[in-house]
Amino acid sequence: MGKIILTGDRPTGRLHIGHYVGSLRRRVELQNSGKFDKIFVMIADAQALTDNADNPEKVRQNIIEVALDYMSCGLDPEKTTLFIQSQVSELTELTFFYMNLVTVQRLQRNPTVKQEIQLRGFSDSGEENKAGTPVGFFCYPISQAADITAFKADTVPVGEDQEPMIEQTREIVRKFNSTYGVTLVEPEIMLPENAACLRLPGTDGKAKMSKSLGNCIYLSDSAEDVWAKVKGMYTDPGHLQVSDPGKVEGNTVFTYLDAFCKPEHFAKFREAFIGKKVSFEFNSLDEVKEQYRKGGLGDMMIKNFLNAVLNDTLEPIRERRKELEKNLPYVYEVLRKGSETARAVAAETLADVKRSMKINYFDPGVLDELIKEQEEKYK
Ligand code: TRP
């Protein structure tokens, strides 16, 4: 059996540059590496509904946004199966069987779920007028195990916050295989390589980019939007004058540069200053950092540099997105076909699972055996 990837995102908003450095960029590289036989990328609408039951419209609207973001970043439907989770009903069936292999206590220990329950204010008692935790939300790690195992994925590229889900999936696989016979594949997590990419902070320096904090740069933002956001970015509050020494650690502009800057950006940016009063004489990010630490490098200069660096990556994405936006029937057709392909694969795994659990009563040949076996009892 070959190497298989499955990963995905909840469609609760447009994707931002945190998603890009944390996962999308890597997915495109993996897709083009030729090292994987199959790649599935799922729009996890059913999972998004576990904490948006009262707002299905939000989820529905964002499916196309996420699909457009995926494809404009370079996910290619010829190489990667893009699909919508809810259209693969086999996943819910698998979830139901896996639920018997997981305890409530084990789910309660899942640190990501614990944190998310706090964050969403679900932690109240669940009595009348109190939020409480939706059962579906509480169980989503189990449904995630279904997503991964349905495709026999051995590699799951995700951020570190997803580590507990992969661990839980591995436990479910081991439990299933030891109880019913070896059927499922135990997946491995694939974390982002670069520390700055693990979690890109928001433009305000807060730990996470989040729509509700309004501190995101979206892949679909215009060049003007990006510049406005970069100009307003958090740097070093102690760096008041250009001549002041500045801090690089915890300075969001540098964190973004760490994530996006490539060697070729220096020559390109230098050229932009030809004939101007100021110049940009650096050849590496280390040189820029050194100067900033010493003093004599202003925030406007590093913000201008970051803006150029970001747009170098974002401009081709924006262009592709514009083209795709003009051809929505094609994008929906990609999702429809992808969902059909995904469904066929998941159906095979579900059949394997039912066979292993011996609940495939009506499979060809099985019924005859079953009748014979039961007739013995009544002889
Ligand atoms: N939980 C993931 C997120 O919030 C989305 C997701 C659902 C997923 N099922 C998955 C990721 C299976 C990897 C594998 O982004």
Residues whose N, C-alpha, C, O or C-beta is under 5 A from the ligand:
A	BS01	LIG	L6 T7 G8 D9 R10 A44 Q47 Q144 D147 V158
